[in-house]
């Protein structure tokens, strides 16, 4: 049985692709669940209402041209999915350890709904935060802080896994393995909280762990080696479970200031930095190829006196080590006290600037709920200008460089005189097809060069029961040709399909992609 894709129409029309807008671009949004920042709304514990909220969020971002969701599924050693290692999150049901009722698997639901729209789903985990607030948090009896209290350190009003404790590290690695093994996530994504940000006048209480380690390293180098070891272990386990699953990190904007490292540091004056304060040597992880992408949180505006967006963008571009760079934009600052973020041109200027750098492949926005109020009219700017045309997700060719075979396309005329194209995966494929791309171009265009720089592009995705899309050209004055490509799991695109159709003005055509 076919299902109409009319509910997808905002995303499934043909666009003239402007040269200023790249064919490949990562366009993501962070959806934070900690403290119910973005989803679900606090107090909305009913599963059906949660599902409706998530679908509404997806539809908003789809209209805005996004192609990836980065969803926080483990905010504080808890879970937005059934886990044998960690309890249900308090931000899902109102009480840690309490399952949703009626029961459902939120992670599975979110992955399926996200993939239906042709978007990637990146599972966002906080690696070491275990208790968000020791004074108010709901902590279940089976929470790991109660089972192994010796693995944790209290710093300020929070509890953290001790990064120097090898058993704690192994536990976090096991949790990640479980997610990758059981769920069709496109990536594991971690934020900037490894060692926590410094609290003025308060030292992180890991002196006993350092002494007991017997390490000959200085404490700072020992801390960095602890963070290095878990990143390497996570990288290995992710690829062991699923070779095509990506691993991304979203660090603080400054790796190191140039007053500490004149050769490699950035022209910045960050009060705390990844290398010196969070003990996260991001450049090492990229150089060692342990991670696949980095999303530096460039949350300050262009021209900021201490951490200038433009200078930091340039620095990260020059230090990509062949990995993808997706810029983190601080749109949540709009409406605050900073004049730069109240300027309607701030975000457009940031997008235009990053597109000048070939080593930068896109953007991620913090956070989802900010778009709900359309700050400075930026939803409109994205829809009508900067993301007006869809972009394909950039492939990571070091993971896998195999292109799928072009789709097998069958052509038929239906009873109502509609030309139907049915696309199916070629049986010779060794890669899973993620979605199809339908190209439209005028009849006198050169189709040989069209696959590299498309003039018109629209994306279609496979749904469980298949779907149909019909295009009526009754109001058009031109004849158009249509060809189709298939995009694999790692975002490598096939060559153009052999079968192309010509539709004259006044004609109709239909596209159908059954479930593979």
ABEGO torsion letter per residue (X at the ends): XBBBAAAAAAABBBBBBBAABBABBBBBBBBBABGGAAOBBBGBABAAAAAAAAAAAAAAAAAAGBABBBBBABABGBBABBBAABBBBAAAAGBBGBBBOBBBBAAAAAAAAAAAAGBBBBBBBBAABABABAAABBBBAABAAAABAAABBBBEABBBBBAABAAAAAAAAAAAAAAAAABBBABBBBBABBBBBBBBGBBBBAAAAAAAAGBABBAAAAAAAAAAAAAAAAAAAAAAABAABBBBBBBBABABBAAABAAABBBBBBABBAAAAAGBBAAAAAAAGABABBBBBBABBBGBAABBAAAAAAAAAAAAGGBBBBBBBBAAABGBABAAAABAAAAAAAAAAAAABAABAEBBBOBAAAAAAGBGGAAAAAAABAAABBBBBBBBAAABABBBBBBBBBBBBBAAGBBBBBBBBBAABABBBABBBBBBBBAABBAAAAAABBABBBBBBBBAAEBBBBBBAAABABBBBBBBBBBBAAGBBBBBBABBBBBBBGBBBBBBBBBX
